[in-house]
Protein backbone atom coordinates (compact mmCIF):
# COMPACT_ATOMS: atom_id res chain seq x y z
CA UNK A 1 0.00 0.00 0.00
CA UNK A 2 1.05 3.60 -0.51
CA UNK A 3 -1.09 5.85 1.67
CA UNK A 4 1.09 8.97 1.77
CA UNK A 5 3.99 10.33 -0.21
CA UNK A 6 6.36 13.29 -0.23
CA UNK A 7 6.47 16.10 -2.75
CA UNK A 8 9.31 18.51 -2.14
CA UNK A 9 13.06 18.61 -1.69
CA UNK A 10 15.74 20.67 -0.03
CA UNK A 11 14.70 24.10 -1.32
CA UNK A 12 12.89 22.02 -3.97
CA UNK A 13 14.70 20.08 -6.65
CA UNK A 14 15.12 21.68 -10.05
CA UNK A 15 12.82 18.99 -11.46
CA UNK A 16 9.99 20.05 -9.16
CA UNK A 17 10.58 23.71 -9.97
CA UNK A 18 10.27 22.83 -13.66
CA UNK A 19 7.01 20.95 -13.03
CA UNK A 20 5.47 23.88 -11.16
CA UNK A 21 6.70 26.29 -13.83
CA UNK A 22 5.04 24.26 -16.60
CA UNK A 23 1.79 23.98 -14.67
CA UNK A 24 1.73 27.73 -14.04
CA UNK A 25 1.49 28.29 -17.79
CA UNK A 26 -1.79 26.39 -18.09
CA UNK A 27 -3.46 26.65 -14.67
CA UNK A 28 -4.67 29.59 -12.61
CA UNK A 29 -2.60 30.94 -9.75
CA UNK A 30 -5.24 29.58 -7.33
CA UNK A 31 -4.82 26.05 -8.72
CA UNK A 32 -1.04 26.28 -8.41
CA UNK A 33 -1.21 27.63 -4.86
CA UNK A 34 -3.42 24.67 -3.89
CA UNK A 35 -0.71 22.16 -4.80
CA UNK A 36 0.55 20.86 -1.49
CA UNK A 37 4.21 20.61 -0.55
CA UNK A 38 5.38 18.11 2.01
CA UNK A 39 3.43 15.04 3.06
CA UNK A 40 0.72 14.29 0.50
CA UNK A 41 -2.58 12.78 1.61
CA UNK A 42 -5.34 11.13 -0.46
CA UNK A 43 -7.79 13.62 -2.06
CA UNK A 44 -5.06 16.27 -2.52
CA UNK A 45 -4.82 17.81 -5.99
CA UNK A 46 -1.31 17.12 -7.23
CA UNK A 47 0.85 17.16 -10.40
CA UNK A 48 0.62 14.13 -12.69
CA UNK A 49 2.38 13.53 -16.02
CA UNK A 50 0.29 12.04 -18.84
CA UNK A 51 0.59 11.23 -22.53
CA UNK A 52 -1.65 13.64 -24.43
CA UNK A 53 -1.48 13.22 -28.19
CA UNK A 54 1.96 11.58 -27.92
CA UNK A 55 3.26 14.57 -25.99
CA UNK A 56 4.06 14.74 -22.29
CA UNK A 57 1.71 17.01 -20.38
CA UNK A 58 1.66 17.88 -16.70
CA UNK A 59 -1.83 18.14 -15.23
CA UNK A 60 -3.32 18.61 -11.77
CA UNK A 61 -5.43 15.61 -10.75
CA UNK A 62 -7.00 14.47 -7.49
CA UNK A 63 -5.47 11.50 -5.67
CA UNK A 64 -8.09 8.78 -5.26
CA UNK A 65 -10.73 7.21 -7.50
CA UNK A 66 -14.36 7.52 -6.57
CA UNK A 67 -15.42 4.53 -4.50
CA UNK A 68 -18.92 3.50 -5.52
CA UNK A 69 -19.28 1.21 -2.49
CA UNK A 70 -18.37 3.63 0.29
CA UNK A 71 -17.64 7.27 1.07
CA UNK A 72 -13.89 6.79 0.90
CA UNK A 73 -11.60 6.85 -2.13
CA UNK A 74 -9.51 4.15 -3.81
CA UNK A 75 -5.89 5.30 -3.75
CA UNK A 76 -3.93 2.23 -4.92
CA UNK A 77 -4.16 -0.40 -7.63
CA UNK A 78 -2.37 -3.76 -7.30
CA UNK A 79 -0.13 -4.42 -10.29
CA UNK A 80 -0.85 -8.15 -10.10
CA UNK A 81 -4.61 -7.72 -10.63
CA UNK A 82 -4.89 -4.68 -12.90
CA UNK A 83 -6.31 -6.72 -15.76
CA UNK A 84 -8.85 -8.41 -13.48
CA UNK A 85 -10.55 -5.43 -11.88
CA UNK A 86 -13.18 -3.66 -13.96
CA UNK A 87 -12.18 -0.28 -12.53
CA UNK A 88 -8.63 -0.57 -13.84
CA UNK A 89 -8.43 -2.98 -16.77
CA UNK A 90 -9.91 -0.55 -19.30
CA UNK A 91 -7.38 2.09 -18.30
CA UNK A 92 -4.18 0.06 -18.66
CA UNK A 93 -3.72 0.90 -22.33
CA UNK A 94 -5.44 4.27 -22.42
CA UNK A 95 -4.87 6.28 -19.24
CA UNK A 96 -1.44 5.66 -17.77
CA UNK A 97 0.32 8.36 -15.81
CA UNK A 98 3.48 9.16 -13.88
CA UNK A 99 3.27 10.64 -10.39
CA UNK A 100 6.28 12.73 -9.30
CA UNK A 101 7.48 12.29 -5.73
CA UNK A 102 10.55 12.75 -3.57
CA UNK A 103 9.71 9.94 -1.15
CA UNK A 104 6.88 7.84 0.25
CA UNK A 105 5.79 6.87 3.74
CA UNK A 106 4.99 3.54 5.30
CA UNK A 107 4.24 2.31 8.80
CA UNK A 108 5.63 -0.74 10.52
CA UNK A 109 3.47 -2.41 13.17
CA UNK A 110 5.49 -4.49 15.66
CA UNK A 111 4.42 -5.56 19.15
CA UNK A 112 1.78 -2.88 19.38
CA UNK A 113 4.08 -0.05 18.27
CA UNK A 114 3.58 1.93 15.06
CA UNK A 115 6.73 3.35 13.51
CA UNK A 116 6.64 5.70 10.53
CA UNK A 117 9.32 5.55 7.83
CA UNK A 118 10.26 7.78 4.90
CA UNK A 119 11.54 5.78 1.92
CA UNK A 120 13.22 7.02 -1.25
CA UNK A 121 15.60 5.75 -3.93
CA UNK A 122 19.23 6.45 -3.10
CA UNK A 123 20.09 7.64 -6.61
CA UNK A 124 17.22 10.01 -7.46
CA UNK A 125 16.18 13.28 -5.78
CA UNK A 126 12.83 13.01 -7.54
CA UNK A 127 11.27 9.89 -9.04
CA UNK A 128 8.08 8.81 -10.75
CA UNK A 129 5.56 6.28 -9.49
CA UNK A 130 3.40 4.43 -12.01
CA UNK A 131 -0.29 5.27 -11.97
CA UNK A 132 -3.62 5.27 -13.77
CA UNK A 133 -6.17 8.06 -14.09
CA UNK A 134 -9.83 8.46 -14.93
CA UNK A 135 -12.59 11.08 -14.82
CA UNK A 136 -15.58 10.77 -12.50
CA UNK A 137 -18.82 12.64 -11.96
CA UNK A 138 -18.56 13.71 -8.34
CA UNK A 139 -21.59 15.62 -7.09
CA UNK A 140 -22.29 16.92 -10.59
CA UNK A 141 -18.70 17.98 -11.28
CA UNK A 142 -16.35 16.06 -13.57
CA UNK A 143 -13.06 15.51 -11.75
CA UNK A 144 -10.02 13.63 -13.01
CA UNK A 145 -8.39 11.43 -10.39
CA UNK A 146 -5.39 9.11 -10.17
CA UNK A 147 -4.29 6.00 -8.31
CA UNK A 148 -0.78 4.78 -7.50
CA UNK A 149 0.10 1.29 -8.67
CA UNK A 150 1.68 -0.93 -6.02
CA UNK A 151 3.67 -4.13 -6.16
CA UNK A 152 5.35 -6.58 -3.80
CA UNK A 153 7.98 -5.07 -1.54
CA UNK A 154 11.63 -5.56 -2.40
CA UNK A 155 13.99 -7.08 0.17
CA UNK A 156 14.75 -3.77 1.90
CA UNK A 157 11.15 -2.64 1.98
CA UNK A 158 9.85 -6.02 3.17
CA UNK A 159 11.32 -5.33 6.62
CA UNK A 160 8.68 -2.62 7.00
CA UNK A 161 5.74 -3.61 4.78
CA UNK A 162 4.82 -6.23 2.19
CA UNK A 163 3.80 -3.67 -0.49
CA UNK A 164 5.39 -0.63 -2.10
CA UNK A 165 4.58 1.78 -4.94
CA UNK A 166 5.94 0.94 -8.37
CA UNK A 167 8.99 3.21 -8.68
CA UNK A 168 10.02 3.46 -12.32
CA UNK A 169 13.63 3.58 -13.41
CA UNK A 170 14.48 6.39 -15.83
CA UNK A 171 14.77 4.01 -18.77
CA UNK A 172 11.20 2.72 -18.43
CA UNK A 173 9.35 5.98 -17.67
CA UNK A 174 8.64 6.62 -21.34
CA UNK A 175 7.87 2.94 -21.93
CA UNK A 176 5.09 3.10 -19.34
CA UNK A 177 3.77 6.38 -20.71
CA UNK A 178 3.89 5.62 -24.45
CA UNK A 179 4.42 1.94 -25.31
CA UNK A 180 1.07 0.15 -25.03
CA UNK A 181 2.57 -3.01 -26.53
CA UNK A 182 5.17 -3.41 -23.76
CA UNK A 183 4.83 -6.25 -21.27
CA UNK A 184 3.67 -4.41 -18.16
CA UNK A 185 4.67 -7.36 -15.98
CA UNK A 186 8.28 -6.42 -16.77
CA UNK A 187 7.64 -2.77 -15.89
CA UNK A 188 5.45 -2.93 -12.79
CA UNK A 189 8.00 -4.68 -10.59
CA UNK A 190 9.60 -4.04 -7.19
CA UNK A 191 12.32 -1.39 -7.29
CA UNK A 192 15.67 -3.13 -7.63
CA UNK A 193 18.16 -0.46 -6.54
CA UNK A 194 19.13 0.65 -3.06
CA UNK A 195 16.58 2.53 -0.95
CA UNK A 196 17.16 5.12 1.74
CA UNK A 197 14.92 4.30 4.68
CA UNK A 198 14.59 6.77 7.55
CA UNK A 199 12.47 6.46 10.66
CA UNK A 200 10.53 9.70 11.09
CA UNK A 201 7.97 8.91 13.74
Phi and psi in degrees as a GROMACS rama.xvg file:
@    title "Ramachandran Plot"
@    xaxis  label "Phi"
@    yaxis  label "Psi"
@TYPE xy
-130.649  101.138  UNK-2
-100.179  -13.5996  UNK-3
-152.516  150.048  UNK-4
-143.577  174.618  UNK-5
-112.377  136.875  UNK-6
-134.277  84.3523  UNK-7
174.206  172.619  UNK-8
-143.822  -171.889  UNK-9
-69.122  108.948  UNK-10
56.951  21.6439  UNK-11
68.9964  134.845  UNK-12
-72.1612  158.473  UNK-13
-61.6164  -33.8967  UNK-14
-61.4468  -42.8213  UNK-15
-69.2324  -38.4618  UNK-16
-59.7442  -40.1814  UNK-17
-65.5269  -39.3569  UNK-18
-61.2112  -49.1983  UNK-19
-65.2758  -35.0089  UNK-20
-65.0393  -42.7784  UNK-21
-65.6253  -42.0271  UNK-22
-64.4875  -33.3335  UNK-23
-67.4103  -17.7997  UNK-24
-82.1732  -14.8585  UNK-25
-122.968  -14.4871  UNK-26
-115.851  159.085  UNK-27
-69.7503  161.016  UNK-28
-61.9971  -32.1463  UNK-29
-65.1601  -42.4996  UNK-30
-64.1613  -40.0991  UNK-31
-66.9584  -42.087  UNK-32
-67.49  -20.7176  UNK-33
-83.0443  -9.82034  UNK-34
-67.9515  124.652  UNK-35
-80.8574  148.749  UNK-36
-119.474  139.323  UNK-37
110.081  -138.968  UNK-38
-78.7785  122.665  UNK-39
-99.3424  128.747  UNK-40
-106.377  155.993  UNK-41
-53.7102  146.112  UNK-42
83.3742  -5.59716  UNK-43
-69.836  149.815  UNK-44
-92.2384  117.352  UNK-45
-135.755  161.539  UNK-46
-66.0688  140.292  UNK-47
-141.614  140.805  UNK-48
-103.411  127.274  UNK-49
-127.174  167.66  UNK-50
-96.7253  112.233  UNK-51
-122.023  104.419  UNK-52
63.8442  38.1968  UNK-53
64.4288  23.7848  UNK-54
-127.804  143.247  UNK-55
-73.4346  136.028  UNK-56
-141.755  124.451  UNK-57
-82.6203  133.951  UNK-58
-131.079  168.422  UNK-59
-111.639  111.577  UNK-60
-119.548  164.851  UNK-61
-94.547  134.366  UNK-62
-79.5562  113.725  UNK-63
122.346  119.082  UNK-64
-73.9739  151.47  UNK-65
-61.797  132.71  UNK-66
-101.216  112.668  UNK-67
-78.7931  -5.22471  UNK-68
-104.799  -13.9482  UNK-69
-152.863  -178.587  UNK-70
-83.61  -11.0676  UNK-71
-79.3818  -172.422  UNK-72
-123.085  157.158  UNK-73
-97.6208  117.282  UNK-74
-105.166  -19.5324  UNK-75
-128.09  156.217  UNK-76
-132.953  126.028  UNK-77
-72.7242  127.381  UNK-78
-60.2783  -33.4378  UNK-79
-69.8826  -21.4531  UNK-80
-123.975  18.2629  UNK-81
-56.7279  -41.336  UNK-82
-83.1674  3.8689  UNK-83
-105.175  -27.897  UNK-84
-91.8348  127.227  UNK-85
-55.1128  -37.1975  UNK-86
-63.5145  -28.5839  UNK-87
-111.127  -31.0098  UNK-88
-64.4009  -28.1647  UNK-89
-79.857  -9.01698  UNK-90
-98.3795  -16.0121  UNK-91
-55.783  -39.9524  UNK-92
-107.064  12.0467  UNK-93
-131.654  -31.042  UNK-94
-137.227  63.5066  UNK-95
-88.192  153.323  UNK-96
-148.741  167.013  UNK-97
-118.867  133.342  UNK-98
-112.206  113.13  UNK-99
-73.2951  140.93  UNK-100
-153.85  162.105  UNK-101
-116.789  3.53808  UNK-102
171.433  171.034  UNK-103
-141.102  160.926  UNK-104
-112.321  147.531  UNK-105
-148.011  156.57  UNK-106
-116.593  140.826  UNK-107
-112.243  123.736  UNK-108
-104.743  111.114  UNK-109
-136.021  124.54  UNK-110
50.3111  42.6714  UNK-111
85.2911  -11.188  UNK-112
-90.9134  158.675  UNK-113
-134.141  101.628  UNK-114
-102.014  136.076  UNK-115
-101.563  135.063  UNK-116
-126.587  143.853  UNK-117
-103.458  128  UNK-118
-124.019  138.021  UNK-119
-154.688  154.919  UNK-120
-64.5909  145.426  UNK-121
-75.9344  -19.2516  UNK-122
-111.284  10.3521  UNK-123
-139.723  125.769  UNK-124
-69.1906  -38.3096  UNK-125
-130.509  144.113  UNK-126
-138.147  170.944  UNK-127
-115.026  136.084  UNK-128
-99.4422  144.785  UNK-129
-75.6073  142.478  UNK-130
-151.923  175.587  UNK-131
-129.4  155.246  UNK-132
-137.182  160.356  UNK-133
-161.043  163.933  UNK-134
-110.986  134.382  UNK-135
-125.955  150.765  UNK-136
-88.2996  107.466  UNK-137
-116.27  106.253  UNK-138
55.0744  41.9015  UNK-139
84.8937  -0.694054  UNK-140
-116.693  133.403  UNK-141
-84.9395  118.353  UNK-142
-126.329  131.322  UNK-143
-92.4501  129.724  UNK-144
-127.099  161.797  UNK-145
-133.222  157.546  UNK-146
-125.077  154.113  UNK-147
-97.5664  130.932  UNK-148
-83.0463  133.543  UNK-149
-114.933  161.507  UNK-150
-142.613  -178.397  UNK-151
-63.9307  149.212  UNK-152
-69.51  146.534  UNK-153
-78.8045  -178.402  UNK-154
-60.532  -42.3301  UNK-155
-66.2077  -45.7933  UNK-156
-68.9281  -30.0499  UNK-157
-62.7814  -18.1001  UNK-158
-71.6002  -16.5882  UNK-159
-109.985  -45.3588  UNK-160
-154.119  158.262  UNK-161
-90.8426  -0.59619  UNK-162
-130.197  159.208  UNK-163
-155.292  157.481  UNK-164
-67.4476  153.518  UNK-165
-76.1406  107.971  UNK-166
-93.764  122.476  UNK-167
-92.4849  133.758  UNK-168
-70.6703  155.644  UNK-169
-51.6505  -40.8663  UNK-170
-72.1436  -12.5323  UNK-171
-113.931  2.88117  UNK-172
-60.0504  -48.9374  UNK-173
-69.8656  -30.7342  UNK-174
-61.2105  -46.6822  UNK-175
-63.8485  -38.1757  UNK-176
-77.4652  -34.5229  UNK-177
-115.346  -34.1987  UNK-178
-92.5244  94.9559  UNK-179
-76.889  -8.20039  UNK-180
-93.5022  -7.66144  UNK-181
-69.3432  150.242  UNK-182
-76.4998  105.723  UNK-183
-67.3427  -19.2847  UNK-184
-67.5307  -20.5849  UNK-185
-90.8054  -9.77203  UNK-186
-101.142  -44.7271  UNK-187
-88.4438  70.0547  UNK-188
-123.977  163.361  UNK-189
-59.2865  142.829  UNK-190
-63.1715  132.008  UNK-191
-94.2128  -24.381  UNK-192
-84.7491  176.48  UNK-193
-68.0485  139.933  UNK-194
-107.854  148.631  UNK-195
-98.4547  121.433  UNK-196
-121.063  121.503  UNK-197
-127.405  127.434  UNK-198
-75.0403  128.036  UNK-199
-123.653  -0.918793  UNK-200
